């Protein structure tokens, strides 16, 4: 079904005169500017218990991120202390920044727990754009976007995380797992 845009809509006189809306927008901007400029004064004088401005004094205060926040990608570690990843390579293919590298290891027949697993799994966070395509492409619920965003470093070579650094217990990712199950369950793939 195609959608068309009606380009013959006639604006009213009030809509054609942009000046009232510009003045209203400037009023709102100026009000927020002065509230943020002087809003901390009553708080520090002890007259108010809560600050009116929304400024987080990092690192003393931190923000609680919503469950839909896409921080750094991590690998889920299941209850048996094994990664859920089967080294299928779908996250590597779905990554638009090409920051994921997987080297799979195969079962030699002696171990019967899993058929394939990643021998090496690296993510270069200096290149990662935190898009979440890897999480969406993963069929095994092995890679998730965490709420960790504090990964800044001075050396780019330290931003390349290996398998041991990426593993996070599934208990810490419980909210994100439930969110992704609800989010991706809406679509019929």
N, C-alpha and C positions, 0 to 999 in steps of 0.2 A: 504494500500500500504506500503510495507516494504522497508526500506532504508538500503542499505549495504554500508560499508566503504571499499574503495579500499586500501588494505594494501600493495600493491605491487608497490606503487609509488616510482620512483627513484629520489632522490634529485640530483641537480646539484652540481658541485664542490664548487661553491660559497655558496650554502645552507648548504653543509656539513661542511664547515669551519665556525664555529660559532664566531671566533675571531673578524671579522669586525663588526658584529652586537653587540657584547659585548662592543667593544670600542665605537661604536655610542651611545649605551644606557648609558654608563658611562659618555660620553660627555654631553648628555642632562641632566642627573641627576646632574652633577657638575655645569653646567651652571645655572640651577634652584636654586641650593643651594646657589651660590654666589649672584645671583640676589635677593633672599629673605634675605640673610644675610646683604647686603649693599644697598638694594633698597630703604630704607626709608631715606637715607642721603640726596639726592637731594631734596626730598619733604620738609624735615624739614629745609633745608637751603634756601628754597624759590625759587629754580631754576626750579622746576616743579610744576604744579598745581595739578596733579593727581599722586597718588602713583602707582608704577609699581607692587607692590606686592599685592596679594589678601589677606589681613588680615583685619578682621573686629574687630574693637576695641569695643567689647561688654562690658558694656551695653550702651555706648554712641551711638554706631551705631548698627543697626539691619539689618538682611537680609530679603529681601522680598522673601518669599517662593513661589514656583510654585504651581499652583492649584492642581497638582497631589500629593503634599506632604501629607504624612499620619502622622499627629500629633495625639493629644489625641482624642478619640471618644467622641462625644457630641450628645445630643438629640435635635431634631428640635422642636421648639415651633411655632405652626401655628398662623395665624392672630387672632384666637379666644382665644389666651392665653391658649391653651390646647396642650399637647404633641401629636405628630402624632403617637406615639407608641400605638399599640393595645395589647401589652403583649402577642404576639404569641409565644415567646420563641425561635425563629429561630436564633437570634443573640447569645443567650445563648448556643445553641447547636453547632453553627458553631465556637465558640471561642475555639482555641486549648489550651489556657492557663487557661480556666475555671475561668475567672475573672469577668464575668457578672452574676449577680443574679437578677431575676425578680420575684416579687410576684404580680400576677394579681388581679384586683378587677373587679367584674362583676356588670352589671346593675341590679338594684332591680326592674326595671319596672317603677319607678317614673321619672327617668331622661331618656330622649329620644335622647340625643345628640350622645352618643357613646355607643356601646355595652360592650366593654371591654377597660380597661386602666390599666396602671401599678400603683398599690398601692405603691409598693417600687421598685426602680430600682437602683442598685448600681454597680459601676465599680471600681475595685481595680487596680489603676494605678501602684502600686508596682509590680503587677504580669503581667499586660497587655504588650503584645509584639508589639502592634501597627501594626498588620498584615493587617487589613482592611477586614477580613472575616465577621465581624458583619455588616459592611456597605453593603457588597455584598449580604448577606443573607436576609437583611431586605426587605420585599415586600411593605412596606408602606412609604418608604423614611423617616424614623424616626431617624435613627442613621447615623451620618456622621463623617468622619475623618476631624478634624479641622486643622488649621495651628499653633495651640498653642503647643509649645514644652517645655515651661518653667514651669514644674510641679515638680521640685525637692524640696524635703522637708527633714528635719532631722528626723521626726517621721513618721514611716510607717503607723500608724493608721490614720493619717491625709490624706493619699493618697487614701483612700476609699471614693469616691464621691457618694452622694445620688442623688435623682431625682431632687431636687431643684438646686443643684450645677451643674448638667449636662445640664440643659435646656438652649438653646441658641436660640434667635429669628431667624426665617428662613431668614430674610433679611441679616443677617451677613453671612449666608452660601450660598448665592445666586450663587456665582461662583462654589462652590463645587457641588451644586445640579445640575447645568447645565453640569459640567464635568462628573458626574456619570451617568446622563441620556444619554450622548453621548457614554460613555465608555461601559455601560451595554446594550445599544441598539444594539451594533454590534453583540451580541451573540443571538442565537435562543434558548431560554430556554424552 
